[in-house]
Amino acid sequence: MQTTDELLSRLRTHLGRRCQHAGRRWRLVEILTTDGRLVLESQDPEPPIQADQYGNAAFRAPEHLELALFTDAGEPTTDLTRLLQALDGTVGHAARDPGYPA
C-alpha cells in the first residue's frame, strides 16, 4: 500500500489532465492537501448557468467538484482510487477521456 505522500505525489503528476468521473468529463485542477480534497472542473461543452448572490442567472462557468482524498481512517477514498486508475490508464473503460489529448 502506498503512503499518503506517495499517493499525493502520484496525483500531482496528473494536474491539468482530463478524465471521466461519474459519467462526465472533468479536469483535475487542484489538490488541497491541508483539507484532504481535490478539485475537478467540468469540461461540459456548454457550462451550466451560475447564479449571483441573489440567485439570479448571471453567467456560464465551469462547475467545480470537490472530492475527499481520504476516509476518516486515513485510507484512500473509492473516488480517489477510481480517479487515479482512470488517470493512470489502468482501467480499460475508464481510462483518460479519449475525447481529449493526455
Backbone bond lengths (Angstrom), bond angles and torsions (degrees), N, CA, C in turn:
res aa  C-N    CA-C-N  psi(-1)  N-CA   C-N-CA  omega(-1)  CA-C   N-CA-C  phi
1 M - - - 1.463 - - 1.522 109.24 -
2 Q 1.321 116.14 139.44 1.453 121.71 179.84 1.519 110.86 -78.75
3 T 1.330 114.91 149.06 1.458 119.31 175.70 1.529 108.68 -76.48
4 T 1.311 115.17 167.59 1.464 120.68 178.17 1.523 110.89 -58.13
5 D 1.342 116.65 -44.77 1.464 120.31 -179.60 1.523 111.67 -62.79
6 E 1.324 117.23 -38.83 1.462 120.88 178.66 1.528 111.12 -65.41
7 L 1.337 116.52 -42.08 1.470 120.03 178.13 1.527 111.45 -63.92
8 L 1.322 116.49 -42.98 1.465 119.85 179.76 1.524 111.05 -66.02
9 S 1.321 116.30 -39.14 1.464 120.44 177.16 1.521 110.65 -63.20
10 R 1.312 116.25 -43.79 1.469 121.75 177.54 1.530 110.31 -61.24
11 L 1.328 116.97 -42.27 1.454 121.84 -179.47 1.531 111.05 -66.00
12 R 1.330 117.01 -38.24 1.473 120.92 -179.54 1.529 111.72 -60.72
13 T 1.310 117.39 -30.01 1.469 119.64 -179.51 1.526 111.40 -67.72
14 H 1.326 116.79 -14.86 1.463 121.35 -178.27 1.527 113.99 -101.90
15 L 1.328 118.01 3.38 1.474 120.05 179.24 1.526 109.56 -55.73
16 G 1.321 115.62 133.07 1.455 121.66 -179.86 1.518 114.37 88.96
17 R 1.315 117.31 -10.67 1.467 120.37 179.96 1.516 110.51 -79.17
18 R 1.329 113.93 152.59 1.461 121.15 179.07 1.516 109.35 -103.42
19 C 1.326 115.52 149.27 1.460 120.60 -178.70 1.522 109.71 -156.53
20 Q 1.305 115.81 176.99 1.467 122.79 173.32 1.522 107.89 -101.72
21 H 1.313 116.33 137.07 1.467 121.81 173.46 1.521 106.79 -146.29
22 A 1.311 116.35 127.03 1.468 122.36 179.07 1.530 111.45 54.20
23 G 1.324 116.11 37.61 1.450 120.95 175.27 1.518 115.89 78.82
24 R 1.327 117.46 8.30 1.471 121.52 -179.76 1.517 110.05 -126.97
25 R 1.325 115.11 161.06 1.462 120.83 177.65 1.522 109.82 -88.48
26 W 1.331 114.99 134.27 1.459 121.35 -178.48 1.529 108.88 -138.80
27 R 1.340 114.97 164.94 1.461 121.83 173.47 1.519 107.17 -129.34
28 L 1.321 117.03 133.53 1.462 121.76 178.35 1.526 108.04 -76.44
29 V 1.338 116.53 114.38 1.464 119.86 -173.77 1.527 114.40 -111.77
30 E 1.316 118.63 -21.01 1.467 119.06 -175.47 1.516 110.47 -158.71
31 I 1.324 114.92 146.95 1.465 121.69 172.10 1.521 106.34 -121.90
32 L 1.316 115.82 115.64 1.465 121.77 -178.52 1.527 108.09 -98.12
33 T 1.317 116.89 84.69 1.465 120.35 -172.67 1.519 112.77 -64.81
34 T 1.329 117.45 -37.19 1.467 118.92 -178.64 1.523 111.64 -68.60
35 D 1.339 116.51 -29.24 1.462 120.81 178.33 1.523 112.26 -93.04
36 G 1.330 116.67 -10.35 1.462 120.30 -178.65 1.521 112.34 68.08
37 R 1.336 116.37 39.33 1.465 120.63 -177.42 1.518 109.48 -137.87
38 L 1.328 115.05 161.22 1.453 120.64 171.40 1.513 108.09 -126.90
39 V 1.326 116.21 157.69 1.457 121.53 -176.20 1.520 109.56 -119.34
40 L 1.326 115.39 127.31 1.456 122.79 174.49 1.516 108.19 -109.41
41 E 1.332 116.43 143.96 1.460 122.22 177.04 1.524 108.41 -114.39
42 S 1.326 116.65 130.29 1.459 120.07 -178.39 1.523 110.17 -65.82
43 Q 1.315 114.56 147.67 1.458 121.44 179.11 1.523 109.86 -119.22
44 D 1.332 116.58 31.55 1.454 121.70 179.50 1.525 109.80 -61.81
45 P 1.340 117.32 143.41 1.463 120.12 -179.99 1.526 112.61 -59.22
46 E 1.308 117.10 -34.77 1.458 121.34 177.28 1.527 107.32 -126.00
47 P 1.333 117.44 101.13 1.466 120.25 -177.35 1.524 112.39 -59.08
48 P 1.321 116.92 153.90 1.466 120.16 179.18 1.533 111.37 -68.15
49 I 1.309 115.09 159.41 1.460 121.15 177.43 1.523 108.47 -77.99
50 Q 1.321 115.35 129.84 1.459 121.83 179.12 1.527 109.27 -95.42
51 A 1.297 115.24 142.90 1.469 120.23 179.33 1.523 110.39 -94.63
52 D 1.334 115.75 151.86 1.459 119.41 173.75 1.526 108.46 -82.49
53 Q 1.307 116.90 -173.59 1.471 120.98 -176.19 1.522 113.72 -64.80
54 Y 1.331 116.98 -14.28 1.456 121.00 179.62 1.525 112.47 -101.82
55 G 1.332 116.57 1.53 1.454 120.47 179.42 1.520 114.47 88.23
56 N 1.315 116.92 6.04 1.467 121.20 178.30 1.526 110.13 -86.05
57 A 1.318 115.96 143.53 1.457 120.38 177.33 1.525 109.41 -59.80
58 A 1.336 115.96 129.40 1.455 119.35 -175.31 1.528 112.73 -119.02
59 F 1.317 117.43 -50.93 1.456 120.78 -175.72 1.525 109.37 -165.36
60 R 1.304 116.53 171.35 1.459 121.84 176.17 1.526 108.67 -98.79
61 A 1.324 115.78 136.56 1.466 120.73 178.54 1.524 108.41 -154.88
62 P 1.330 116.39 151.73 1.467 118.97 178.87 1.528 111.27 -60.87
63 E 1.300 115.20 144.50 1.461 122.15 176.64 1.524 108.17 -79.72
64 H 1.320 116.67 145.97 1.463 121.43 175.72 1.519 108.92 -117.75
65 L 1.315 114.27 140.71 1.457 121.39 -177.55 1.520 108.33 -128.19
66 E 1.329 116.50 128.01 1.460 120.99 176.12 1.519 108.82 -101.87
67 L 1.327 115.34 132.63 1.455 121.51 177.42 1.518 109.52 -120.97
68 A 1.322 116.13 140.36 1.459 120.61 176.49 1.521 109.28 -69.48
69 L 1.324 115.94 142.81 1.456 120.99 177.93 1.521 111.91 -86.35
70 F 1.330 116.30 -40.75 1.460 120.73 -173.47 1.528 111.56 -133.31
71 T 1.325 115.16 152.16 1.457 121.41 176.22 1.524 109.22 -76.37
72 D 1.323 116.85 175.09 1.467 121.07 176.60 1.522 111.82 -61.53
73 A 1.336 116.26 -26.85 1.469 121.39 179.46 1.529 111.74 -83.45
74 G 1.343 117.47 -1.56 1.457 120.86 178.36 1.518 114.99 88.13
75 E 1.325 116.61 6.70 1.464 121.49 178.79 1.527 109.46 -87.76
76 P 1.338 117.98 150.54 1.470 119.56 175.92 1.526 110.22 -61.11
77 T 1.326 116.65 138.87 1.461 120.28 178.19 1.529 109.68 -70.79
78 T 1.304 115.61 162.75 1.464 121.25 176.99 1.525 109.69 -61.33
79 D 1.339 116.90 -39.96 1.462 120.56 178.53 1.525 111.25 -60.01
80 L 1.336 117.18 -44.26 1.461 120.77 179.73 1.520 110.78 -64.12
81 T 1.322 116.71 -44.21 1.461 120.53 -179.72 1.524 110.96 -60.94
82 R 1.316 117.02 -47.02 1.471 120.63 179.44 1.519 111.85 -64.92
83 L 1.317 116.76 -41.12 1.454 120.46 -179.94 1.524 111.09 -63.78
84 L 1.325 117.16 -44.31 1.456 120.13 178.48 1.521 111.37 -63.61
85 Q 1.316 117.00 -39.91 1.462 120.29 177.75 1.529 110.01 -62.47
86 A 1.330 116.39 -42.22 1.460 120.13 179.56 1.528 110.76 -65.88
87 L 1.325 117.32 -44.47 1.455 120.94 -179.02 1.524 111.83 -67.98
88 D 1.322 116.63 -36.04 1.470 120.75 178.40 1.521 111.75 -75.63
89 G 1.347 115.99 -15.55 1.457 119.34 -178.77 1.515 113.04 77.76
90 T 1.348 116.89 23.28 1.460 120.15 -178.47 1.520 113.07 -91.05
91 V 1.328 117.03 -3.98 1.455 120.99 176.84 1.518 106.59 -117.13
92 G 1.321 116.83 114.49 1.456 121.45 -173.31 1.511 114.58 -52.75
93 H 1.328 118.48 -51.08 1.460 120.14 -174.86 1.516 113.16 -82.30
94 A 1.322 117.84 -13.39 1.456 119.68 -177.68 1.522 111.60 -117.53
95 A 1.316 116.36 22.50 1.469 119.37 -179.44 1.512 109.79 -64.86
96 R 1.338 114.66 174.84 1.459 118.71 179.92 1.509 110.16 -44.26
97 D 1.289 115.48 145.34 1.454 121.87 -176.67 1.528 110.50 -56.07
98 P 1.340 118.46 116.86 1.448 120.61 -178.13 1.529 113.32 -68.05
99 G 1.319 117.18 -14.01 1.454 120.58 179.07 1.510 113.55 -76.76
100 Y 1.317 117.00 -8.48 1.454 121.68 -177.62 1.521 109.05 -131.11
101 P 1.328 117.73 150.75 1.467 119.32 174.24 1.507 109.61 -71.05
102 A 1.299 116.88 157.28 1.475 122.03 -179.55 1.506 111.46 -67.64
